[in-house]
């Protein structure tokens, strides 16, 4: 089977990364966002015709004309309709495949409800590639037909998906099909997939197989709906779903390690030993990129800046990505911000206004370590890592401490690796060593922060899909292992085939 017939699709809360087996980079990366025109009188005379659905990067350009939605929230698909729009975009616009001719490998975050499988960006491409063919926001925008925007020069589509939502953010009602890693709007998710498959990858799904990623602890129903959509709507030849934490280690060349995966919708800490994950020890925190963006909006509002439109969310996300960082010592950094203006940066908004961002730059992402700042109960990132390792078998603890691998866009903040290392050492010193600093020499703690960690899940999926393809090519006997759920098996057995293949 040609490598172009094995599709890899990483459905993120923020971005979709899609491509083909064996490639070193995603074929397409676009926002996992769907936009629908806001039917307001002032935008009714715009010169640019809006589509009914805009998926991915198109939502950025038309953000002010669209209602933006995100199909994935906290790593779980909340809107399966919008999720299908995302997949349409990935399979037909990006990868340009014929699904019935392909198999697909999907990724899944740890602890995701089995009903679902993740969240903000979709990463898609082909097996064997080292980077996604396409990465785009998992966002959908629909035009807002407002009177005051009726004379705009750009004609909006009914649906804008992905990166297009950013450009048109002020003309769109923005929706995110994925919330907290779970698809919430399947119609919009299909718009995202349409964008990925047809606009980005330019594939014919019936000619391809697809590997999908899935967050840990996602609802099983979410995974079932995802598989059902791949076979029923897109007619892929085969489907495979893999947990995201395992794929992250594959991308790093490891079989054993602790994965700290923080994307746009959810943060997971998942231990993996010899390629096997431990769901009962996996930790999940519903604090990630989107929650930090919302918190930054709240902090900026206290400065007197009003950023309440759905389009403003995308604007503040851009501010976060350009200006925010993790402080090494939060109290000292905050005191420095109060006493000086050294931390203040100017940022120019799309409408030309200039705002000042100071202590908010590190206050917002601090929620990763102190979730109670945004009224979320539970441990922060450092506490989850320490507890997870200490709950493991004692024989594996030191190996996990030596291979803590960061993954996901929300681990890209400057200062995060050093802050995480400091806090883990502090907890180990207090709890395990009882204050004996000499024992720290034996710890050999290491935080691995690969430069490409934003796409680590996709990279691992591309590697795995490439291996699965090669194994089948070189061992064509009946005893050859079959990893894929084939279309024939699905049509004969239905969703029960997931259990037989170990993917339930």
Secondary structure per residue as TSV (DSSP state, phi and psi in degrees):
chain	resnum	aa	ss	phi	psi
A	1	X	-	360.0	131.7
A	2	X	-	-63.8	147.3
A	3	X	G	-60.6	-27.2
A	4	X	G	-72.1	-7.0
A	5	X	G	-95.2	-0.4
A	6	X	E	-116.6	110.8
A	7	X	E	-98.7	140.8
A	8	X	E	-117.6	125.7
A	9	X	E	-132.8	115.7
A	10	X	E	-105.1	104.0
A	11	X	E	-87.4	100.7
A	12	X	E	-94.1	159.9
A	13	X	E	-61.8	-34.8
A	14	X	E	-98.9	-45.8
A	15	X	E	-135.0	150.8
A	16	X	E	-100.6	128.4
A	17	X	E	-114.9	118.1
A	18	X	E	-133.8	150.9
A	19	X	E	-178.9	-155.6
A	20	X	E	-125.9	155.5
A	21	X	E	-57.3	136.0
A	22	X	E	91.9	-10.7
A	23	X	E	-86.4	148.2
A	24	X	E	-86.1	-6.4
A	25	X	E	-149.6	146.4
A	26	X	E	-59.5	142.3
A	27	X	E	-64.5	-36.7
A	28	X	-	-146.6	139.5
A	29	X	B	-129.2	117.7
A	30	X	E	-144.4	157.1
A	31	X	E	-63.6	137.3
A	32	X	B	-84.8	70.8
A	33	X	-	-141.5	144.8
A	34	X	E	-124.1	131.9
A	35	X	E	-119.0	138.2
A	36	X	E	-123.0	137.4
A	37	X	E	-56.1	137.1
A	38	X	-	-87.6	114.7
A	39	X	-	-79.6	77.0
A	40	X	-	-111.0	146.8
A	41	X	G	-59.3	-39.1
A	42	X	G	-67.7	-18.0
A	43	X	G	-103.7	4.3
A	44	X	T	-68.5	-22.8
A	45	X	T	-103.1	17.1
A	46	X	-	-58.4	146.2
A	47	X	S	-82.0	-17.2
A	48	X	B	-97.7	122.4
A	49	X	-	-75.5	117.5
A	50	X	-	-80.6	143.2
A	51	X	E	-78.2	164.0
A	52	X	E	-65.8	-34.1
A	53	X	E	-132.2	129.7
A	54	X	E	-118.5	129.4
A	55	X	E	-121.6	142.3
A	56	X	E	73.9	-137.4
A	57	X	E	-61.6	-24.8
A	58	X	E	-62.5	-25.8
A	59	X	E	-66.9	-27.5
A	60	X	E	-66.2	-44.2
A	61	X	E	-67.4	-35.4
A	62	X	E	-106.4	23.0
A	63	X	E	-57.4	-30.6
A	64	X	E	-82.6	-5.3
A	65	X	E	-113.3	1.3
A	66	X	E	-122.3	149.8
A	67	X	E	-88.0	114.6
A	68	X	B	-93.9	133.8
A	69	X	E	-130.2	148.2
A	70	X	E	-115.5	113.2
A	71	X	E	-62.9	-27.9
A	72	X	E	-110.1	131.1
A	73	X	E	-133.7	129.8
A	74	X	E	53.1	36.5
A	75	X	E	81.4	0.0
A	76	X	E	-119.9	135.2
A	77	X	E	-67.2	122.3
A	78	X	E	-103.1	-25.9
A	79	X	E	-132.8	99.3
A	80	X	E	-72.0	-27.5
A	81	X	E	-64.0	-48.3
A	82	X	H	-66.6	-33.1
A	83	X	H	-62.4	-35.9
A	84	X	H	-67.4	-35.6
A	85	X	H	-61.7	-40.0
A	86	X	H	-63.3	-45.3
A	87	X	H	-66.0	-38.5
A	88	X	H	-55.6	-46.0
A	89	X	H	-63.1	-41.1
A	90	X	H	-68.1	-48.1
A	91	X	H	-74.9	-43.8
A	92	X	T	-97.1	-40.9
A	93	X	T	-82.6	-39.5
A	94	X	E	-90.7	-56.6
A	95	X	E	-86.9	-22.6
A	96	X	E	52.5	55.1
A	97	X	E	-110.2	166.2
A	98	X	E	-106.8	100.2
A	99	X	T	-49.9	-40.5
A	100	X	B	-60.3	-19.6
A	101	X	T	-93.2	1.8
A	102	X	-	-124.2	159.9
A	103	X	E	-110.9	154.2
A	104	X	E	-132.8	138.0
A	105	X	E	-107.9	122.0
A	106	X	E	-106.4	144.9
A	107	X	E	-99.6	158.8
A	108	X	E	-144.3	126.9
A	109	X	E	-67.2	153.5
A	110	X	T	-63.5	151.3
A	111	X	T	63.5	12.8
A	112	X	-	-72.8	145.2
A	113	X	-	-58.3	139.8
A	114	X	B	-64.0	-13.4
A	115	X	B	-68.1	-22.3
A	116	X	-	-122.3	174.5
A	117	X	-	-159.1	107.7
A	118	X	-	-20.3	171.0
A	119	X	-	-138.6	-163.3
A	120	X	S	-65.6	-34.0
A	121	X	E	-119.9	143.8
A	122	X	E	-104.8	128.4
A	123	X	E	-114.8	121.4
A	124	X	E	-136.6	152.7
A	125	X	E	179.0	-158.0
A	126	X	E	-118.2	149.1
A	127	X	E	-56.5	136.9
A	128	X	E	92.7	-11.8
A	129	X	E	-82.1	146.2
A	130	X	E	-85.5	-6.3
A	131	X	E	-151.2	150.1
A	132	X	E	-58.5	143.0
A	133	X	E	-66.2	-35.9
A	134	X	B	-145.5	137.4
A	135	X	E	-128.8	122.7
A	136	X	E	-144.7	156.0
A	137	X	B	-64.0	138.1
A	138	X	B	-83.5	70.4
A	139	X	-	-142.0	145.6
A	140	X	E	-125.0	133.8
A	141	X	E	-121.9	140.2
A	142	X	E	-123.5	131.9
A	143	X	E	-56.7	139.9
A	144	X	-	-100.1	114.7
A	145	X	-	-87.3	84.4
A	146	X	-	-100.5	150.6
A	147	X	G	-63.1	-44.2
A	148	X	G	-69.6	-16.7
A	149	X	G	-107.3	15.2
A	150	X	T	-70.2	-18.7
A	151	X	T	-100.0	12.9
A	152	X	-	-63.1	149.9
A	153	X	S	-83.7	-11.6
A	154	X	S	-103.4	125.7
A	155	X	B	-81.8	121.5
A	156	X	-	-85.7	147.5
A	157	X	-	-80.9	166.1
A	158	X	E	-67.5	-33.5
A	159	X	E	-132.6	129.3
A	160	X	E	-117.2	130.8
A	161	X	E	-123.1	141.0
A	162	X	E	75.9	-138.3
A	163	X	E	-62.2	-25.0
A	164	X	H	-62.6	-25.8
A	165	X	H	-66.2	-29.1
A	166	X	H	-67.3	-43.9
A	167	X	H	-67.4	-34.6
A	168	X	E	-107.4	24.8
A	169	X	E	-57.4	-32.3
A	170	X	E	-83.5	-3.4
A	171	X	S	-111.7	3.8
A	172	X	E	-123.4	148.9
A	173	X	E	-89.6	113.8
A	174	X	E	-91.6	133.6
A	175	X	E	-130.6	147.7
A	176	X	E	-115.4	110.1
A	177	X	E	-61.1	-27.4
A	178	X	E	-109.6	130.2
A	179	X	E	-132.0	127.8
A	180	X	E	53.1	35.7
A	181	X	E	82.8	-1.6
A	182	X	E	-117.2	134.6
A	183	X	E	-68.5	123.0
A	184	X	E	-103.4	-24.6
A	185	X	E	-132.9	100.8
A	186	X	H	-72.9	-28.6
A	187	X	H	-62.6	-48.3
A	188	X	H	-67.5	-33.5
A	189	X	H	-63.4	-35.5
A	190	X	H	-67.6	-34.4
A	191	X	H	-61.4	-40.7
A	192	X	H	-64.3	-45.0
A	193	X	H	-65.8	-38.6
A	194	X	H	-56.5	-45.7
A	195	X	H	-61.5	-41.3
A	196	X	H	-68.4	-48.9
A	197	X	H	-74.8	-42.7
A	198	X	T	-97.7	-40.4
A	199	X	T	-82.9	-39.9
A	200	X	E	-91.5	-56.4
A	201	X	E	-86.7	-21.6
A	202	X	E	52.8	53.7
A	203	X	E	-110.6	165.4
A	204	X	E	-107.0	99.5
A	205	X	E	-49.6	-39.7
A	206	X	T	-60.4	-18.2
A	207	X	T	-91.9	2.2
A	208	X	-	-127.2	160.1
A	209	X	E	-109.2	155.7
A	210	X	E	-134.2	135.9
A	211	X	E	-105.2	122.2
A	212	X	E	-110.9	146.4
A	213	X	E	-97.7	153.5
A	214	X	E	-143.0	132.0
A	215	X	E	-68.1	151.5
A	216	X	T	-62.9	148.2
A	217	X	T	63.0	19.8
A	218	X	-	-71.9	152.0
A	219	X	B	-61.5	141.6
A	220	X	H	-63.5	-30.8
A	221	X	H	-63.4	-34.6
A	222	X	H	-64.6	-44.1
A	223	X	H	-63.9	-41.1
A	224	X	H	-62.8	-43.2
A	225	X	H	-65.0	-36.4
A	226	X	H	-64.7	-45.9
A	227	X	H	-63.7	-43.2
A	228	X	H	-59.2	-41.6
A	229	X	H	-65.9	-41.6
A	230	X	H	-61.5	-37.4
A	231	X	H	-86.1	-44.3
A	232	X	H	-77.3	-42.6
A	233	X	T	-88.7	-44.2
A	234	X	S	-101.5	-14.7
A	235	X	-	60.4	37.8
A	236	X	-	-60.2	149.5
A	237	X	S	-72.9	-28.1
A	238	X	E	-160.7	154.9
A	239	X	E	-135.2	140.7
A	240	X	E	-139.1	137.0
A	241	X	E	-121.2	134.6
A	242	X	E	-134.2	145.6
A	243	X	E	-65.4	137.7
A	244	X	H	-64.9	-36.1
A	245	X	H	-62.6	-41.1
A	246	X	H	-64.1	-40.6
A	247	X	H	-65.2	-35.2
A	248	X	H	-59.9	-43.9
A	249	X	H	-67.4	-37.9
A	250	X	H	-57.0	-42.8
A	251	X	H	-65.1	-28.3
A	252	X	H	-90.4	-0.8
A	253	X	T	75.7	28.5
A	254	X	-	-122.3	154.5
A	255	X	S	-112.2	-18.4
A	256	X	S	-129.5	132.4
A	257	X	E	171.4	173.9
A	258	X	E	-111.3	121.8
A	259	X	E	-98.5	125.9
A	260	X	E	-108.0	101.8
A	261	X	E	-111.5	113.6
A	262	X	E	-128.4	110.1
A	263	X	-	-104.3	-131.6
A	264	X	S	-98.2	-24.1
A	265	X	S	-112.5	-26.1
A	266	X	-	-156.4	152.1
A	267	X	E	-116.5	132.2
A	268	X	E	-124.7	148.0
A	269	X	E	-123.4	114.5
A	270	X	E	-130.0	122.6
A	271	X	E	-83.4	140.2
A	272	X	E	-133.2	128.5
A	273	X	E	-126.7	121.7
A	274	X	T	54.1	37.0
A	275	X	T	84.9	0.8
A	276	X	E	-110.7	131.7
A	277	X	E	-88.9	165.2
A	278	X	-	-124.8	87.6
A	279	X	G	-56.8	-34.6
A	280	X	G	-71.6	-14.9
A	281	X	G	-106.8	-6.0
A	282	X	-	-71.0	135.7
A	283	X	E	-106.4	144.0
A	284	X	E	-132.3	136.8
A	285	X	E	-133.6	123.7
A	286	X	S	-82.0	52.7
A	287	X	-	-133.7	121.8
A	288	X	S	-157.8	-156.8
A	289	X	H	-55.3	-46.0
A	290	X	H	-66.2	-37.4
A	291	X	H	-68.7	-35.6
A	292	X	H	-67.1	-38.9
A	293	X	H	-61.4	-45.2
A	294	X	H	-62.3	-39.7
A	295	X	H	-66.5	-37.7
A	296	X	H	-65.1	-37.9
A	297	X	H	-59.6	-43.7
A	298	X	H	-63.8	-42.9
A	299	X	H	-64.9	-40.4
A	300	X	H	-69.2	-31.4
A	301	X	H	-64.7	-29.5
A	302	X	T	-70.7	-19.3
A	303	X	T	-84.5	-6.9
A	304	X	T	101.8	7.0
A	305	X	-	-93.3	126.7
A	306	X	-	-95.6	114.3
A	307	X	-	-134.0	68.8
A	308	X	-	-105.0	-12.1
A	309	X	S	-76.5	155.9
A	310	X	H	-59.8	-32.9
A	311	X	H	-66.4	-31.3
A	312	X	H	-65.6	-24.3
A	313	X	H	-61.0	-42.1
A	314	X	H	-66.3	-37.4
A	315	X	H	-63.7	-45.3
A	316	X	H	-67.9	-33.2
A	317	X	H	-60.2	-39.4
A	318	X	H	-66.1	-38.9
A	319	X	H	-60.3	-45.4
A	320	X	H	-58.4	-46.6
A	321	X	H	-67.9	-28.3
A	322	X	H	-90.8	-30.5
A	323	X	H	-116.3	-23.4
A	324	X	-	-79.8	153.7
A	325	X	B	-154.9	167.1
A	326	X	-	-98.6	126.8
A	327	X	-	-77.8	145.2
A	328	X	S	-74.5	-39.2
A	329	X	S	-132.1	104.1
A	330	X	H	-60.7	-45.2
A	331	X	H	-63.9	-43.6
A	332	X	H	-66.8	-39.6
A	333	X	H	-65.3	-40.4
A	334	X	H	-65.6	-40.7
A	335	X	H	-63.2	-39.5
A	336	X	H	-62.0	-39.4
A	337	X	H	-67.1	-31.6
A	338	X	H	-74.8	-33.2
A	339	X	H	-93.3	-18.6
A	340	X	-	-136.4	174.2
A	341	X	S	-111.3	17.0
A	342	X	T	-65.9	-24.5
A	343	X	T	-90.4	-6.2
A	344	X	-	-79.2	127.3
A	345	X	E	-121.2	146.7
A	346	X	E	-91.5	145.5
A	347	X	E	-137.2	131.2
A	348	X	E	-93.9	121.4
A	349	X	-	-76.4	163.1
A	350	X	T	-57.1	-27.9
A	351	X	T	-86.9	4.3
A	352	X	S	98.1	-14.0
A	353	X	-	-67.5	146.8
A	354	X	E	-112.2	126.1
A	355	X	E	-116.5	159.2
A	356	X	E	-106.6	132.9
A	357	X	E	-123.5	118.3
A	358	X	S	-115.9	-107.0
A	359	X	T	-62.4	-19.0
A	360	X	H	-59.4	-23.7
A	361	X	H	-60.4	-35.1
A	362	X	H	-110.6	-16.4
A	363	X	H	-66.1	-42.3
A	364	X	T	-62.8	-54.5
A	365	X	G	-71.6	-8.9
A	366	X	G	-60.4	-21.1
A	367	X	G	-60.3	-22.9
A	368	X	G	-64.4	-33.0
A	369	X	T	-98.3	-24.0
A	370	X	-	-132.3	77.8
A	371	X	G	-63.5	-20.3
A	372	X	G	-65.3	-14.9
A	373	X	G	-60.1	-28.9
A	374	X	G	-115.4	27.9
A	375	X	T	62.1	36.6
A	376	X	-	-110.3	123.2
A	377	X	-	-80.5	149.9
A	378	X	S	122.2	180.0
A	379	X	-	-75.3	151.6
A	380	X	-	-83.2	-176.1
A	381	X	H	-59.4	-47.5
A	382	X	H	-65.0	-41.3
A	383	X	H	-65.1	-39.4
A	384	X	H	-62.8	-43.3
A	385	X	H	-61.9	-48.6
A	386	X	H	-62.9	-47.0
A	387	X	H	-63.9	-41.2
A	388	X	H	-60.7	-46.5
A	389	X	H	-67.8	-42.0
A	390	X	H	-67.7	-22.6
A	391	X	T	-84.1	-10.5
A	392	X	S	-75.4	164.1
A	393	X	-	-55.4	139.5
A	394	X	H	-60.6	-27.3
A	395	X	H	-69.1	-21.1
A	396	X	H	-104.0	-6.7
A	397	X	H	-63.3	-48.6
A	398	X	H	-63.0	-36.9
A	399	X	H	-63.6	-39.9
A	400	X	H	-68.1	-40.8
A	401	X	H	-60.2	-31.4
A	402	X	H	-84.5	-10.1
A	403	X	-	-137.0	67.0
A	404	X	E	-93.8	111.3
A	405	X	E	-106.5	124.7
A	406	X	E	-85.8	142.8
A	407	X	E	-150.1	145.9
A	408	X	S	101.1	154.7
A	409	X	G	-62.6	-29.5
A	410	X	G	-81.6	3.5
A	411	X	G	-99.6	5.7
A	412	X	-	-85.8	-4.4
A	413	X	S	-60.2	132.1
A	414	X	B	-57.6	136.4
A	415	X	T	92.9	-12.3
A	416	X	H	-66.4	-46.3
A	417	X	H	-59.0	-44.3
A	418	X	H	-68.6	-37.3
A	419	X	H	-66.3	-42.7
A	420	X	H	-64.0	-42.1
A	421	X	H	-62.4	-43.8
A	422	X	H	-61.6	-45.0
A	423	X	H	-70.9	-35.5
A	424	X	H	-65.8	-42.1
A	425	X	H	-61.4	-41.8
A	426	X	H	-60.8	-43.6
A	427	X	H	-68.8	-39.1
A	428	X	I	-65.2	-40.2
A	429	X	I	-64.0	-43.1
A	430	X	I	-74.4	-45.3
A	431	X	I	-88.1	-45.3
A	432	X	I	-89.3	-47.8
A	433	X	S	-89.9	-8.3
A	434	X	T	55.1	38.0
A	435	X	T	90.5	-1.9
A	436	X	-	-82.0	99.6
A	437	X	G	-68.3	-21.2
A	438	X	G	-62.8	-28.0
A	439	X	G	-71.5	-15.7
A	440	X	G	-66.0	-22.3
A	441	X	G	-65.5	-27.1
A	442	X	G	-85.9	-11.3
A	443	X	T	-69.7	-44.3
A	444	X	-	50.3	47.2
A	445	X	-	-65.6	135.0
A	446	X	-	-139.5	124.8
A	447	X	E	-100.6	115.3
A	448	X	E	-92.7	116.5
A	449	X	-	-122.1	72.4
A	450	X	-	-59.0	142.4
A	451	X	T	-57.2	-31.4
A	452	X	T	-94.2	23.5
A	453	X	G	-65.6	-16.9
A	454	X	G	-63.1	-26.4
A	455	X	G	-118.0	21.4
A	456	X	H	-60.2	-41.1
A	457	X	H	-62.8	-45.0
A	458	X	H	-61.7	-44.8
A	459	X	H	-59.2	-43.0
A	460	X	H	-64.7	-37.0
A	461	X	H	-65.1	-39.9
A	462	X	H	-65.3	-39.7
A	463	X	H	-63.5	-48.1
A	464	X	H	-62.8	-44.9
A	465	X	H	-62.2	-38.2
A	466	X	H	-64.6	-40.8
A	467	X	H	-65.1	-44.7
A	468	X	H	-60.6	-38.6
A	469	X	H	-66.1	-44.2
A	470	X	H	-67.7	-40.0
A	471	X	H	-59.5	-39.2
A	472	X	H	-72.1	-33.9
A	473	X	H	-70.2	-40.1
A	474	X	H	-88.2	-13.7
A	475	X	-	-128.8	89.1
A	476	X	-	-96.9	12.6
A	477	X	S	-77.2	168.7
A	478	X	T	-67.2	-20.9
A	479	X	T	-83.2	-4.1
A	480	X	S	-62.2	137.5
A	481	X	-	-64.9	138.7
A	482	X	-	-114.6	108.1
A	483	X	-	-86.1	-31.3
A	484	X	S	-77.2	147.4
A	485	X	E	-86.1	109.2
A	486	X	E	-79.3	154.7
A	487	X	H	-59.5	-37.9
A	488	X	H	-63.1	-40.7
A	489	X	H	-64.8	-40.3
A	490	X	H	-65.1	-44.6
A	491	X	H	-64.7	-31.0
A	492	X	H	-84.2	-41.1
A	493	X	H	-108.3	-14.1
A	494	X	G	71.1	-152.2
A	495	X	G	-70.8	-11.0
A	496	X	G	-64.4	-19.6
A	497	X	H	-66.2	-19.7
A	498	X	H	-63.8	-40.4
A	499	X	H	-67.2	-41.2
A	500	X	H	-63.2	-34.9
A	501	X	T	-90.8	5.5
A	502	X	T	72.0	24.5
A	503	X	-	-116.3	13.7
A	504	X	-	-76.3	360.0
